[in-house]
Amino acid sequence: MAAAVVGGGPPQVRQVGPVRVLSSVAAVVTVGVFPVFLVGGLGVQLQRELGFGAALLGGSAAAFFAVAALASRFMGWVVERIGSRLGMRLGAVGSAVCLLGIATVRDAGWLLVLLCLSGLPNSLAQPAANLLITQGVPAHRRGTGFGVKQSSIPLATLLAGAAVPAIALTIGWRWVFVFAGIAGLLAAAFVPSLPQAERSTRPAAAGSGGESRFVALLLIAIAGGLGSAAANAQGAFVTTTAVDVGFSPSAAGLVLSLASAAGLTIRLLAGVVADRWEVNLLRVITIMLVVGSLGYALMAAGSTTLFLIGVSIGFGAGWAWPGLLNFSVAKIAPDRVASATSFTQTGIYCGGSAGPLLFGFLGEHAGLAAAWLAAGAAAIIAGILLLFVRPASR
């Protein structure tokens, strides 16, 4: 909100605090991933009413991330020209429209179409949110900022899990998507006005380290894709696996919420650690991926107790690294945050697309235990690749 200065001077712009910025980022990013994770969390109810199996459930999640992967680089370019605020608003509104559309579907085909379309606004909101963090959050708090942003993903799965007993099993799963769509419209209206978020940001010319920076970003994109392939299978298949090992549908939703809470907490703590201590963030991510692979192995054991422990580790370590990854990329390419994060996000989206699809295929043909073990192997390979990234994320 602008107020004129007495004497005809330039207008004064009321400063927007980082709490407002991060609240808006969290809301928009959560809404952006709601379509895919609500479908995963409500998989049991959707499969019963619309009549499809694990392969199509995995395929629907794959479609979301495939479209996002194809659009990610272009959306990063768009954000650098229209600004982070407009990018976030368009992303939130687009996601809201898709969510409200899913609430009306009557067959699996339309569900797949709408999940494909919902990948587009998500791919716009992600680089816009990354850019808004660098514009509206002080440098010494950006690790926490990226942690808050990426905590929106487990928040989405937590809400998806809680929605099973609270809404889906009481008034129906369609109302979950109605409420989520309304939340998306509110999130769009809540995006703050920052002067630097209103104008285009033309990237600076690449320096002499451009080639080494590209190699670093490429390795991060590949590793992020493998890690995401393993992690995103959790959002799509935790509830169905939980039912398979002995939990009731209602309890399976609560398991997803518990695991998501663990992931949310660790993401926030990781951001605080990144701000307070000079640590090599990519090495920390390697450790998290390897520990997360142990959680996937426990999820394959077929025991309700081990599954509960494994899913907590899987979410708390194997899927708690994206905030640190984006923070690392922002440090590697501070002059091109939207473009660089959209590049690495392309790899993450590719993994997010292929992971649930392959997991669903393995789940139907080799069993869910084999699929979880394969996810653990992918996480380990991702962690090893990050060891070869030379530019330090400090």
HELIX and SHEET records of a PDB file:
HELIX    1   1 PRO A   18  GLY A   41  1                                  24    
HELIX    2   2 GLY A   43  LEU A   50  1                                   8    
HELIX    3   3 ALA A   54  ILE A   82  1                                  29    
HELIX    4   4 SER A   84  ILE A  102  1                                  19    
HELIX    5   5 ALA A  108  GLY A  136  1                                  29    
HELIX    6   6 ALA A  139  ARG A  141  5                                   3    
HELIX    7   7 ARG A  142  ALA A  163  1                                  22    
HELIX    8   8 VAL A  164  ALA A  168  3                                   5    
HELIX    9   9 TRP A  173  PHE A  190  1                                  18    
HELIX   10  10 PRO A  195  GLU A  198  1                                   4    
HELIX   11  11 GLY A  210  VAL A  245  1                                  36    
HELIX   12  12 PRO A  249  ARG A  276  1                                  28    
HELIX   13  13 LEU A  281  MET A  299  1                                  19    
HELIX   14  14 THR A  304  GLY A  316  1                                  13    
HELIX   15  15 PRO A  322  ILE A  332  1                                  11    
HELIX   16  16 VAL A  337  HIS A  365  1                                  29    
HELIX   17  17 LEU A  368  LEU A  386  1                                  19    
SHEET    1   A 2 ALA A   2  VAL A   5  0                                        
SHEET    2   A 2 GLY A   9  VAL A  13 -1                                        
END                                                                             
